[in-house]
């Protein structure tokens, strides 16, 4: 069985298969109206969501399938203390495929281990959000036609913005892709991602400085819900605001993307600019999720590739407050990154050597 927990769980070739399927769905919608007849998607949303949950629901409905689930952990047995492992064992009896969103980083990994059906990570804390990345890739493909040799500006909350983390990992595999990072000091990209990018990224202090070189400007919201210090959020929330003046500095054929919801980081005036792709991006989200559900159900008999680099460790994750390994009784697992740093298998943060 194949799951989608991280944006690099799919090879570049597999991403192409899903993109092509999404494009085929867009071109021949009528051919897919019954393609998941009799199948059920469970949406297990332990954290708030509008777009992602509804786009999964719309996707399954347009494939002729059924949807069940919850959108508030308090209305499920989770509020009685049930573990992710037990919940997923139970849900596996009712559904053919699961989409899970959870505030603890790495929770969908545990779910995938105990599930008897494919699990899709619909966002885990500040860690990753691979289906948003599939949405972003489809948008780039439809708007710009290719992935190679693009310069991508990432602006806003690069620390907690899970969509940015997943997008970087997926896009970095393409030839000649460069990233320009634009964020306040306090919200810089986590070190494991920065080192992965090595020479393929640089930092810019302002949007204006980066703008003329960008093919894509990926704006993000400062992730209020991840801040322990609310004053810090208030101080940082409006650091970067894209407006019509700044758009004048951009190439004619660049695009502005945003996973949404937007707060203040893009003024309404930008919406009418043809380069503002964020509302087209939302629509792509439904098509790509249709393609993903369809394909993962087809791949049910494929075997998940084993990661032979995972080991057990006695040490705890440095991110224990946000990581699922701090919330549930799971074995402490780790892997060695290319720089010799031991990282948590669930959330990718450093393992604390005592
Ligand atoms: C994003 C998320 O949930 O991480 N939203 C989404 O899925 N479209 C971005 C965000 O909440 O800022």
Boltz pocket constraint, residues with backbone or C-beta under 6 A from the ligand:
constraints:
  - pocket:
      binder: B
      contacts: [[A, 48], [A, 51], [A, 52], [A, 122], [A, 123], [A, 125], [A, 129], [A, 132], [A, 162], [A, 163], [A, 220], [A, 221], [A, 259], [A, 260], [A, 261]]
      max_distance: 6.0
